[in-house]
Amino acid sequence: MTRSDTHKPMMELVITGITEETPDVKTFRLDLGPYKPFHFVPGQFIIVRAELWNPKKGKETPINRAFSISSSPLETDYIEFSA
């Protein structure tokens, strides 16, 4: 995969917390580890990539989903998104 200079590289992050906002919505906190501080502006989004088991293919299949960052831009040690 090639990326232009305007895109940040993929980052491998760890989920450090899950908050149940409602029975249908959870907020996921991602520790930024070596990518601290991470600066963003309100309205920015992240693309989350996960490998999920696909029983039809008999192997893991990557999926990508876009989520708006829901944490404060003043917080630079972690980011949160809700789903």
Backbone as CSV, one residue per row, in Angstrom:
resi,resn,N_x,N_y,N_z,CA_x,CA_y,CA_z,C_x,C_y,C_z
1,MET,0.852,-1.173,0.000,0.000,0.000,0.000,0.895,1.231,0.000
2,THR,0.589,2.171,-0.863,1.355,3.416,-0.879,0.528,4.516,-0.232
3,ARG,1.221,5.434,0.372,0.565,6.561,1.032,1.258,7.835,0.587
4,SER,0.474,8.882,0.416,1.082,10.163,0.061,1.648,10.808,1.320
5,ASP,2.425,11.838,1.160,3.013,12.520,2.302,1.977,13.228,3.160
6,THR,0.752,13.379,2.668,-0.274,14.072,3.437,-0.954,13.154,4.443
7,HIS,-0.705,11.851,4.371,-1.326,10.900,5.284,-0.325,10.443,6.339
8,LYS,-0.829,10.259,7.547,0.013,9.699,8.592,0.097,8.191,8.369
9,PRO,1.182,7.568,8.778,1.292,6.116,8.619,0.316,5.399,9.545
10,MET,0.093,4.140,9.255,-0.751,3.350,10.144,-0.080,3.252,11.500
11,MET,-0.879,3.305,12.552,-0.367,3.197,13.912,-1.036,1.995,14.559
12,GLU,-0.261,1.193,15.256,-0.829,0.076,16.001,-1.074,0.570,17.418
13,LEU,-2.365,0.641,17.802,-2.750,1.178,19.104,-3.432,0.106,19.944
14,VAL,-3.480,0.344,21.250,-4.082,-0.595,22.185,-5.319,0.037,22.800
15,ILE,-6.410,-0.721,22.848,-7.618,-0.255,23.543,-7.349,-0.385,25.038
16,THR,-7.405,0.751,25.746,-7.130,0.736,27.185,-8.378,0.926,28.024
17,GLY,-9.514,1.191,27.374,-10.752,1.346,28.122,-11.959,1.318,27.214
18,ILE,-13.044,0.772,27.752,-14.325,0.761,27.042,-15.379,1.238,28.031
19,THR,-16.081,2.300,27.660,-17.142,2.862,28.502,-18.475,2.629,27.825
20,GLU,-19.412,2.036,28.549,-20.757,1.837,28.005,-21.546,3.121,28.230
21,GLU,-21.782,3.863,27.155,-22.511,5.125,27.235,-24.012,4.865,27.351
22,THR,-24.508,3.945,26.549,-25.896,3.478,26.568,-25.826,1.987,26.241
23,PRO,-26.950,1.257,26.309,-26.891,-0.166,25.925,-26.420,-0.395,24.485
24,ASP,-26.569,0.627,23.628,-26.198,0.472,22.219,-24.916,1.192,21.810
25,VAL,-24.330,2.006,22.698,-23.163,2.822,22.336,-22.043,2.616,23.354
26,LYS,-20.845,2.363,22.836,-19.669,2.242,23.683,-18.599,3.210,23.179
27,THR,-17.820,3.741,24.116,-16.699,4.606,23.779,-15.413,3.831,24.030
28,PHE,-14.544,3.820,23.023,-13.286,3.089,23.089,-12.138,4.078,23.237
29,ARG,-11.285,3.865,24.241,-10.117,4.719,24.450,-8.890,3.987,23.919
30,LEU,-8.127,4.673,23.086,-6.923,4.116,22.488,-5.706,4.846,23.042
31,ASP,-4.787,4.093,23.647,-3.540,4.669,24.131,-2.644,4.958,22.931
32,LEU,-2.061,6.133,22.890,-1.259,6.538,21.740,0.203,6.112,21.840
33,GLY,0.596,5.557,22.983,1.950,5.022,23.134,3.013,5.939,22.570
34,PRO,3.833,5.434,21.631,4.938,6.238,21.110,4.497,7.377,20.186
35,TYR,3.204,7.460,19.886,2.704,8.506,18.986,2.274,9.759,19.743
36,LYS,2.509,9.793,21.070,2.169,10.961,21.880,3.189,12.057,21.609
37,PRO,2.822,13.298,21.635,1.451,13.801,21.652,0.829,13.713,20.266
38,PHE,-0.467,13.495,20.238,-1.217,13.388,18.989,-2.160,14.582,18.924
39,HIS,-2.021,15.409,17.915,-2.836,16.618,17.791,-3.857,16.452,16.672
40,PHE,-5.069,16.890,16.937,-6.130,16.838,15.930,-7.090,17.992,16.174
41,VAL,-7.945,18.244,15.225,-8.938,19.308,15.360,-10.323,18.686,15.440
42,PRO,-11.280,19.381,16.075,-12.644,18.846,16.142,-13.165,18.510,14.745
43,GLY,-13.837,17.382,14.648,-14.392,16.951,13.373,-13.509,15.970,12.629
44,GLN,-12.265,15.811,13.087,-11.386,14.851,12.427,-11.843,13.433,12.720
45,PHE,-11.444,12.513,11.864,-11.826,11.117,12.070,-10.597,10.225,11.931
46,ILE,-10.764,8.996,12.397,-9.725,7.984,12.247,-10.317,6.803,11.483
47,ILE,-9.460,6.071,10.832,-9.896,4.834,10.191,-9.327,3.687,11.015
48,VAL,-10.229,2.862,11.522,-9.840,1.716,12.344,-9.826,0.484,11.456
49,ARG,-8.729,-0.246,11.529,-8.590,-1.483,10.762,-8.519,-2.636,11.760
50,ALA,-9.292,-3.664,11.500,-9.287,-4.850,12.360,-9.301,-6.095,11.487
51,GLU,-8.728,-7.157,11.999,-8.746,-8.450,11.326,-9.817,-9.293,12.017
52,LEU,-10.863,-9.646,11.291,-11.963,-10.435,11.851,-12.046,-11.783,11.159
53,TRP,-12.394,-12.799,11.931,-12.529,-14.147,11.385,-13.698,-14.196,10.417
54,ASN,-13.447,-14.712,9.220,-14.476,-14.865,8.204,-14.695,-16.366,7.983
55,PRO,-15.796,-16.924,8.532,-16.013,-18.366,8.414,-16.206,-18.835,6.974
56,LYS,-16.717,-17.960,6.105,-16.902,-18.353,4.700,-15.564,-18.545,3.992
57,LYS,-14.586,-17.704,4.362,-13.265,-17.806,3.738,-12.316,-18.692,4.526
58,GLY,-12.692,-18.982,5.782,-11.838,-19.814,6.619,-10.565,-19.130,7.071
59,LYS,-10.589,-17.796,7.107,-9.410,-17.043,7.552,-9.839,-15.656,8.016
60,GLU,-8.883,-14.962,8.609,-9.162,-13.587,9.032,-9.197,-12.679,7.813
61,THR,-10.108,-11.710,7.859,-10.271,-10.759,6.772,-10.191,-9.349,7.346
62,PRO,-9.399,-8.462,6.735,-9.316,-7.090,7.253,-10.567,-6.285,6.913
63,ILE,-10.984,-5.459,7.879,-12.070,-4.503,7.638,-11.568,-3.127,8.052
64,ASN,-12.072,-2.096,7.415,-11.745,-0.709,7.743,-13.040,0.039,7.990
65,ARG,-13.077,0.811,9.069,-14.245,1.629,9.385,-13.772,3.008,9.840
66,ALA,-14.478,4.033,9.433,-14.160,5.407,9.844,-15.002,5.784,11.059
67,PHE,-14.372,6.432,12.028,-15.049,6.895,13.235,-14.600,8.317,13.530
68,SER,-15.530,9.172,13.935,-15.175,10.515,14.392,-14.489,10.406,15.745
69,ILE,-13.452,11.194,15.932,-12.778,11.223,17.232,-13.694,11.960,18.201
70,SER,-14.011,11.316,19.335,-14.959,11.927,20.277,-14.277,12.510,21.507
71,SER,-12.981,12.297,21.666,-12.284,12.890,22.805,-11.930,14.349,22.505
72,SER,-11.550,15.052,23.555,-11.194,16.464,23.422,-9.868,16.614,22.686
73,PRO,-9.759,17.606,21.790,-8.476,17.848,21.130,-7.400,18.345,22.104
74,LEU,-7.791,18.733,23.313,-6.819,19.155,24.320,-6.122,17.956,24.957
75,GLU,-6.711,16.777,24.823,-6.153,15.532,25.363,-5.224,14.944,24.306
76,THR,-3.930,14.883,24.567,-2.977,14.436,23.537,-2.353,13.076,23.840
77,ASP,-2.726,12.443,24.967,-2.155,11.146,25.314,-3.009,9.970,24.852
78,TYR,-4.250,10.234,24.477,-5.145,9.183,24.008,-6.177,9.780,23.073
79,ILE,-6.849,8.917,22.314,-8.009,9.340,21.531,-9.143,8.384,21.843
80,GLU,-10.355,8.890,21.713,-11.546,8.077,21.927,-12.457,8.197,20.727
81,PHE,-13.159,7.112,20.452,-14.219,7.126,19.449,-15.368,6.304,19.996
82,SER,-16.567,6.631,19.553,-17.768,5.932,20.034,-18.443,5.212,18.882
83,ALA,-19.001,4.062,19.204,-19.692,3.258,18.203,-20.899,2.582,18.827
